[in-house]
Amino acid sequence: MALSDDEKTLIEEALSVYLQVIARQVSPQQAQQLAGVAQGIIRKLDSLDSGATGKRGNKPAGISDEWYSKVCLTCDKLAPSGCTDKVTEKYPGKCDPILHYEREKLLKAGA
């Protein structure tokens, strides 16, 4: 199942309006919890394009297109919700698979 950009935008805008309305009706803690759920939904929108395999995930923040296509798509830590590696979460591009890829790229360029 794939969503068009217009459909994704509509969902994001609807969630934003929902959060604005609900923030007036519930406690700040409940509103914050719902905001976290809404952010998770927005992150998952792109994973709907992954098809039946469910392997592809969203490109983590701070990861280049090259790293994503050459490393992340073959990494076992990539889930439909994004990268599950704690190092990548804190330090994008500093996980072992990307560091190995960059080292090999430098060795090939120097040869």
N, C-alpha and C positions, 0 to 999 in steps of 0.2 A: 504494500500500500504506500503510495507516494502522495504527498501533499504539494500543491503548487505554492509558490511564494505568496500569492494572494491569500490562500487558505491559512497558511502559517501566520501571516500578518494579522488576519482577522482573529485567530485564536489568541494571539498575544495581546491584541487590543481588548478583546472580550475579558481576558483574565485581568488586565489592568483595571478596567472599569469595575469588574466584580470586586477586586481588592479595595478599590476606593469606597465602594458602597458598604462592604462588609466591615471596613475599618471603623465606620461610624456606629456599628451595631454590636460589636464584640469588644472584649478587653484587648489592650495592646499586645498581650502575650498570645492570645488566640489569633489576632491579626498577623503577628509575626510568623506564627506557625503556618498559617495559610499562605503567606507570602513565600515561605520556603517550598511548600508543595507546588505553588504556581511556577516558581523558578525551575523546579525539577521537570515539570511538564514542558516548559519552553525548551529546556535543554534536550529533551527526548524527541521533540518534533522532527529534528533532522534524522534521527535514527529510524524513523518510519520508512525512510527511503532505502533501508538496508536489505529489504526483501525477505525471503524466507529463512536465510541463514542466520540472521540476527547477529552476525559477527562484527560488522562494521559499526563503529561508534562515532560520536561527534569528535571533531578535532579538538584536542585540549587547548586551552588558552596558552599562548606563547610558543606553540609548536608550528614550525613552518610547513608550508604545503609539501615541500620536498621530504621532510622528515615524516610527515603523515603518510605520504604515498609510498615511500621507500622502506620505512621502518614500522610505523604504528599499525598499518593494515595487516602486517604479518605477525604482530606481537600478540602473545597469548593473554596479555593484561588489558587488551582493548575489549570493552564490553559495549553493548548497545547504548549505554548511558555515558560512555566516554572512557578515558583511561582510569584504571583502578590502581595504578602504581602511585604510592604515597610520595615518592621522590619527585615524580613528574608534577604532582599536584602542587608541591611547594617550590620546586625548582625546574620549570619547564626546560626540556632539552638536556637535563643532567642525568637521565636514567641510563642504565647500562647499554641497552640496545642502541640508543642514539649515539652514545659515546663511542661504541664499537664501530658503528657506521661511519662516523666522522673520522675516526682513526684510520679505517681502511681507505676512505676517500683521500686522505692526506698521503698515505703510503702510495696509492696508485698515481697520484699527481706528481709525487717526487720521483717515481721510477722512470 
